[in-house]
Amino acid sequence: MIVGMASRKSHIGGFAFVQLVVWVGIATLVGVAALSVQKSVWSLNRIAANSITAQVDARKAFKMMSAEIRSLSPSSLGAYPIESATASSFTFFADIDNDNIKERIRYYVSGTNLRRGITEPTGSPLTYNTANEVSTILVQYLSNGSTPYFSYYDSSYTGSSAALTQPVSITAVRLVKVQLIIDKNIASSPAPITMTTQISLRNVKDNF
């Protein structure tokens, strides 16, 4: 009888041990799954936050660009208001700090960043020494590929006509279109975001 009871206790103890092992295994799987989900959610939230930040930066950049490009005018040396107009950069002159001296302003793409470079004229007589250009990053994670960052249109632009072909004649430019495709990670979601603005050159006349 005593032997039977011992055998029964041994059986119960073994069963309980198996149950414990099973429950530990299940808890481990659930924990791993929860951790994986949490990691995925964190990653998606981080990507979404970066995307929103990039959009906010682009809107700020567009606001700045619109104000400065609309105010372009001849340089302090008398040069034409636009110095250069390419698919990845736009360089012009404007008095952006209201000191009655025109700064040389260059919006350009370097790597995956949209940057703004400012050159103050110095010396007597004044000269624009581009070695003194101060550059800052405005927008990150650009992924335009073959899509131009800057497109240019003449006075005949109606909203649907083709852009001027490169190399652009700077004296023909009357409107600048800026298009930024933002994508921090092209290999994963979310999809790229395309942001566009158009800026009319109010201070440039056809008979300039």
N, C-alpha and C positions, 0 to 999 in steps of 0.2 A: 504493500500500500504506500509505504513511504517512497519507494522507488518510483511508483506511478505518479505521485504528486511532484516529485523532483523533475520527472520527464515533462510533465505538463507545464511546470513553471519555466523550464528551459525552452519549451516550445513558444510559450507566451512571450518570454524575454526576447527570443530570436525574432518573432513577428514584430514586436515593438521596435526592435533595432532596424528591421527592414523598413518599417513605416517612417522612422526617423530619417533614414537615408533618403527615402523617396521625397519626404517633405523638404529636406534640405536641398535636394536637387531641384525640386519645383521652385522653391524660394530663390535659389541661385539663378535659374532661368528667367524668372519674373524680374529679378533685380537687374540682370544683364539687359533684358528687353527694355525695362524702364529707363535705364541709363542710356541705352542707344537712342530711344525716343527723345529723351531730354537733350542729348547731344545734338540730334538732328534739329530739334526745335530751336535750340540755342544758335546753331549754325544758320538756320533760315532767318531767325530774328536779326542776327548780326549782318547778314547779307542785305536784308530789307532795310536795316538802319543805314548801312553804307549807301544803298541806292537812294534813299530819301535825302541823305546828306549831300550826295552828288547833285541831285535835282535842285536842292536849295542853293547850292553853290552856283549852278548853271544859271538860275534865275537872277541871282545877285550879279553875276558876270554880265548877263544880257542887259540888265538895267544900267550898269556902269558903261558898257560898250555903247549902248544907245545914246546916252547923254554925251559921251565924249566924241563919238563919231559925228553926231549931228552938229557939234560945235567946231568941227575942223575948219581951219583957215590957213592962209599962207604962213609959212614959218617966219621966225624973227629975222631971217636973212632974205626973205622975199621969195622963197621957193614955193612951188605949187603945193596946195594943201595935202595932196596925197603923194607919198614918196614911193610906195610899192603896194601892189595888190596881187597876191598869189593865192593858190588853193589852200595853203596852210598858214598864211600870215597876211596881216594888213597893217601898214605903217603910214602914219599921218601926223599932222601937226595941229595942236590945239592948246589954248591957254586953260588948262584944267584946274589951276590953283589961283586964278584971278590975280596974277602979279604983273599982268600986261606983257609977259614974255611967253612965247609959244614953246611948249614942250614937244619933244619927238616921242610919239606913243606907238608902241609896237605890240599888237596882239598876235601871238604866234603859238604854234603847237610844237612842243618838244617831247619826244617819246609819247607818253599817253596823257600828257598834261597840257592844258591851255594856260599860257602864261601872259603876263602883261609887263612890258618893259618900258621904263620911262628914262629919257635922256634930257637932262636940263642943259640948255646952252650956257657956255661959260666963256670967259676971256674977253679981250677987247682988241679987235672986234669979236663979236660972239661967234662961236663955232659949236657944232653938235658933235662931241666926241663920244662915239658909241661905246668906247671902252669904259665909260662912266655910267653905262646903262644900269639901272636898278630893276631887277626882275623879281616878280612874285608869281606863285601858282594860284590860279583862279579855280580851275576845275580839273579833277583827276578822273582816271579810269576811262579815257576816251578810246573808242574802238570803231572809228569811221571806216577803216579799210580803204576802199577806193572812192568813197564818198567825200567830196571836197568839204573842208571845214568852212571855207569862204567861197561864195559865188558872187558874181558882179553883174549888174544890169545897167543898161543905158537909159536915156530919157524916153525911149519908145516902149519900155516895159509896161505890160498891161496886166500882169499877174500870172500869165501862163506862158509867156515867151521864153525862149531858151536863154541861158546865161551867156555872157560874153566868153569867147574862147581864150585860152591862155596861149601866149602871153597877152595879158589885158592892157589896153591903152588906158593909162590912169586918167587921162582927160575925158574919157568917155563914161566913166563910172558915175552913176547917179543913185544907185541903191546897192547896199551890201546885204547879202543873206548869210547868216551864220547858222550852221547846222552841226550839232554835237550828238554823237551816238555814244551813250554811256553804258559801260558793261564791265564791272569789276572782274568777273570771272566768266569768260566766254564759254567755258566747258560745262557750266551748270546754270540752273535757274537762279534768279528770274531772268526773263528775256531782256534784251537790251532796251534802253529807253532813248528815244529820239526827241531832241528838243531843238526848236528852230525859232529864229527871230529875223525880221527884216528891218533894215535901217535906211531911211531916206537921207540923202545928203543935202540938207536944206540950204547950206551956205555955198554950195557949188552951183554956179549958173552956167547955162549953155554958152553964154558969151563971155565967160571968165577970161 
